[in-house]
C-alpha cells in the first residue's frame, strides 16, 4: 500500500467506472489515456517520487477517492 506498483498482481482491478446500466461509456478511453499518460510520465521521469504529506481520502463510502 505504500508503493505505486502498476505491475503488481491485480493492479488493473482497482480502477472502477461503475457497473451494469451505470457503467461509464468513456471507461475504455479513460483507461487507455491513463495508461499512456502514466507510461509517458514514468519514462520521462524514472526517478519520480510521491510526496504523500498532502494526500487525504475524501471519506465517502461510495465514489471514494483522494
N, C-alpha and C positions, 0 to 999 in steps of 0.2 A: 504494500500500500504506500510505501514511502518513495517508490520509484516509478517513473513513467516508462514502462517496458512494453512497447507495442508488439513485441514478438512473443510475449508470454502466452501460455495456454489459455484460451478463452478470451483473449483481449478484444476480439472483434464482437463479442456478445454483450458488451457493456454500454453500447450506444442504442438508445431507444427512440423510435419515431411513432409510438402508439401501436395499436393493433386493431384487427378487424375492420369495421367500417370507418374507423377513425385513423387508419394508417396514413401517414403523411405521403402525399403524392410526390413530393420532391425528395424523398428519403434517399433514393439511389443516387441522384445528382449530388446531394449534400455529402454522402459518404465518399463519393468519388472526389469531390472538391477537397474534402478534409484530408483524404489520403495523399493527394497531390501536394497540397499545401504543407502538410507535416513532413513529407519526404523531401520536398524542396528546402524547407527550413532546416532540417537536420543535416542535409548535405552541405548547405551553405555555412551553418554554424554547428559543427560537430561537437564542440565543447560547451554548448549552451547548457545552462543550469536554470532551475526554477527557484525563485525566492518565495517560499511558502508563507512568509510572515503576513501577507495581506490576503491570503486565501481563506474564505469562510463559506460554509454551506448556507443556503437560503432558509433552511429549517422547515420547508414544506414537505408533507408526506407524498403528495403527487407533484409532478413536474419539478422534482428536486434538481438542484444544480448548485454551482459555485457562485 
